[in-house]
Amino acid sequence: MIKPVRLEDIPFSETLGKEPEAPRFGDVAAARADLRSTARLYWFRHTFDGCLNNAFHACLKHCPPGFVSRFGQSLVPLSRWVYRHKIFSQRIARNFSALTDGRWTNDGQRQVGLKRWWINIGRTISEFCIVNKLWKNSRIQVEGLENLEATRSHGGPLIFTSVHLSTWEAVFAAIHEGLSGPSIGPFQPEPNRFKNKIVHAIRKERNQYLFPPGQRSAYRLHRLMGSGLFSMTIFIDEVRENQIHLPFFGRKPPEKGNAVVATKIANSCGGTIVPVYLTRLGPARFKLVILPPVERIGTGEAYDIRSTVQALNDIFEPIVLENIEEWYMLGELRLPKSFERTPFAQELAKGNAERHKTSRLT
């Protein structure tokens, strides 16, 4: 007989992302460029960033949410100047331009839109320090509670799927502490070991078990969800193999990843997939939107993986495009060099232009 799994039997330390193996300190002066770069990143850059992040977090977590958000915005001009020649900064600008083509009447407007993206990211990074205050202090409005109640009537666990918009960590907190807790799920660790420890401490404060990648974590999640005692929150626009695979943006649908994981877990525990997303209303103020559940296609009780992944893309792709100035993963997306010439991009530009024209007339 298999012993029922309980969260209290799982050490919370299992939710800490695995630290990368430390390179030799002597490699900071290695003749090989790859060894030298890896060692300097680990010992110098990550350590410096980690100390800075720890100092900011220790101070800001005691401050009012509105102040913390505005503080993050105040650092944006300096951040943009520091990163102005970095590849990821150039990739952000290119992605923003490609996905908003047709929305602007001139380049000045596009630059203002890109500036708003950077401001949102500055706010988001700073607001991470006080994310556990947001739900408790009623700074998250909820839209679509009727969809949540209707889905609960189906029975079975709820699998909340979302994308990284605005201060996305608040989705984890709102579901866990208010809407459908206790809520568990997977997460993708940061490359910086110091940042992972900050994230781990924030989640421990609200006692939320979010597991890093790995076979043991997959086993834990399946067992826990099979008990019917938990909901799951999972973000389906994760980085995998150095790329964002969902939304598709005209590319081939992924055959693996978090959207597939969410579907398989829903099938294994008899759960229902519920799309949700967060948008910004102001400094440290948000709206969490709960959409109708993803319907099963066909007469069977299980979700078909291919059609469910397509359905999730059909839901979230327009949401991401509409809220592109709040999409945290813009810098991780690697569009094909020929993207602007694809039928998807051309239709997108045409639609953006039509919506822009309509908005100017109203």
CORJO-V272866 format. One record per backbone hydrogen bond with DSSP energy under -1.0 kcal/mol. CO is the residue of the C=O (numbers start at 1). NH is the residue of the N-H. E is the energy in kcal/mol with one decimal. If there is no record, write none. Layout:
[[CO | NH | E] [CO | NH | E]]
This chain:
[[6 | 9 | -1.4] [7 | 10 | -2.1] [11 | 14 | -2.1] [12 | 15 | -2.0] [13 | 16 | -1.5] [24 | 27 | -1.5] [25 | 28 | -1.9] [26 | 29 | -1.6] [27 | 30 | -1.8] [32 | 36 | -2.3] [33 | 37 | -2.6] [34 | 38 | -2.3] [35 | 39 | -2.4] [36 | 40 | -2.3] [37 | 41 | -2.2] [38 | 42 | -2.2] [39 | 43 | -3.0] [40 | 44 | -1.9] [40 | 45 | -1.9] [41 | 46 | -3.1] [44 | 48 | -2.9] [45 | 49 | -2.9] [46 | 50 | -2.6] [47 | 51 | -2.5] [48 | 52 | -2.3] [49 | 53 | -2.9] [50 | 54 | -2.5] [51 | 55 | -2.1] [52 | 56 | -2.5] [53 | 57 | -2.8] [54 | 58 | -2.4] [55 | 59 | -1.6] [56 | 60 | -3.3] [57 | 61 | -2.0] [59 | 62 | -1.2] [60 | 63 | -2.1] [64 | 68 | -2.1] [65 | 69 | -2.3] [66 | 70 | -2.0] [67 | 71 | -2.4] [68 | 72 | -1.9] [69 | 73 | -1.7] [70 | 74 | -1.9] [73 | 76 | -1.5] [75 | 79 | -2.3] [76 | 80 | -2.9] [77 | 81 | -1.8] [78 | 82 | -2.6] [79 | 83 | -2.4] [83 | 86 | -1.6] [86 | 90 | -1.7] [87 | 91 | -2.3] [88 | 92 | -2.1] [89 | 93 | -1.9] [90 | 94 | -2.2] [91 | 95 | -2.8] [92 | 96 | -2.7] [93 | 97 | -2.2] [94 | 98 | -2.6] [95 | 99 | -2.5] [96 | 100 | -1.1] [100 | 103 | -2.4] [106 | 110 | -1.4] [107 | 111 | -2.3] [108 | 112 | -1.8] [109 | 113 | -2.2] [110 | 114 | -2.5] [111 | 115 | -2.2] [112 | 116 | -1.9] [113 | 117 | -1.5] [114 | 118 | -2.0] [115 | 119 | -2.3] [116 | 120 | -2.4] [117 | 121 | -2.2] [118 | 122 | -2.5] [119 | 123 | -2.5] [120 | 124 | -2.9] [121 | 125 | -2.6] [122 | 126 | -1.8] [123 | 127 | -3.1] [124 | 128 | -1.1] [126 | 129 | -1.6] [127 | 130 | -1.2] [130 | 133 | -2.0] [133 | 137 | -2.4] [134 | 139 | -2.9] [135 | 138 | -1.6] [139 | 286 | -2.4] [141 | 288 | -3.6] [143 | 290 | -3.3] [144 | 147 | -1.0] [144 | 148 | -1.3] [145 | 149 | -2.5] [146 | 150 | -2.2] [147 | 151 | -2.0] [148 | 152 | -2.2] [149 | 153 | -1.2] [151 | 154 | -1.7] [152 | 155 | -1.6] [157 | 272 | -2.2] [158 | 232 | -2.4] [159 | 274 | -2.8] [160 | 234 | -2.7] [161 | 276 | -2.7] [162 | 236 | -2.4] [163 | 165 | -2.0] [164 | 328 | -2.6] [166 | 168 | -1.9] [167 | 170 | -2.1] [168 | 171 | -1.9] [169 | 173 | -1.7] [170 | 174 | -2.8] [171 | 175 | -2.2] [172 | 176 | -2.3] [173 | 177 | -3.0] [174 | 178 | -1.5] [174 | 179 | -2.0] [175 | 180 | -2.7] [182 | 231 | -1.9] [184 | 233 | -2.5] [185 | 211 | -2.9] [192 | 196 | -1.7] [193 | 197 | -1.2] [194 | 198 | -1.5] [195 | 199 | -2.6] [196 | 200 | -2.5] [197 | 201 | -2.0] [198 | 202 | -2.1] [199 | 203 | -2.2] [200 | 204 | -2.1] [201 | 205 | -1.8] [203 | 208 | -2.3] [204 | 207 | -1.0] [211 | 187 | -2.2] [214 | 218 | -2.2] [215 | 219 | -2.3] [216 | 220 | -2.5] [217 | 221 | -2.7] [218 | 222 | -2.2] [219 | 223 | -2.4] [220 | 224 | -3.0] [221 | 225 | -2.7] [222 | 226 | -1.9] [225 | 228 | -1.2] [231 | 184 | -2.7] [232 | 160 | -3.5] [234 | 162 | -1.8] [243 | 240 | -2.7] [248 | 251 | -1.1] [257 | 261 | -2.3] [258 | 262 | -2.9] [259 | 263 | -1.7] [260 | 264 | -2.6] [261 | 265 | -2.6] [262 | 266 | -2.2] [263 | 267 | -2.1] [264 | 268 | -2.2] [265 | 269 | -2.0] [266 | 271 | -2.2] [272 | 159 | -3.0] [273 | 294 | -2.5] [274 | 161 | -2.0] [275 | 291 | -2.6] [277 | 289 | -3.1] [279 | 287 | -2.6] [282 | 285 | -1.9] [285 | 281 | -3.1] [285 | 282 | -1.6] [286 | 141 | -2.9] [287 | 279 | -2.3] [288 | 143 | -2.9] [289 | 277 | -1.8] [304 | 308 | -2.2] [305 | 309 | -2.5] [306 | 310 | -1.9] [307 | 311 | -2.1] [308 | 312 | -2.5] [309 | 313 | -2.0] [310 | 314 | -2.5] [311 | 315 | -1.5] [312 | 316 | -2.7] [313 | 317 | -2.9] [316 | 320 | -2.8] [317 | 321 | -2.4] [318 | 322 | -2.4] [319 | 323 | -1.8] [321 | 324 | -1.0] [323 | 326 | -2.5] [324 | 327 | -1.1] [326 | 166 | -2.2] [327 | 330 | -1.3] [329 | 332 | -1.5] [336 | 339 | -2.0] [338 | 341 | -1.8] [339 | 342 | -2.1] [342 | 346 | -2.1] [343 | 347 | -2.4] [344 | 348 | -2.6] [345 | 349 | -2.5] [346 | 350 | -2.0] [347 | 351 | -2.6] [348 | 352 | -2.9] [349 | 353 | -2.3] [350 | 354 | -2.2] [351 | 355 | -2.5] [352 | 356 | -2.5] [353 | 357 | -2.5] [354 | 358 | -2.3] [355 | 359 | -2.5] [356 | 360 | -1.7] [357 | 361 | -1.2] [358 | 362 | -1.2]]
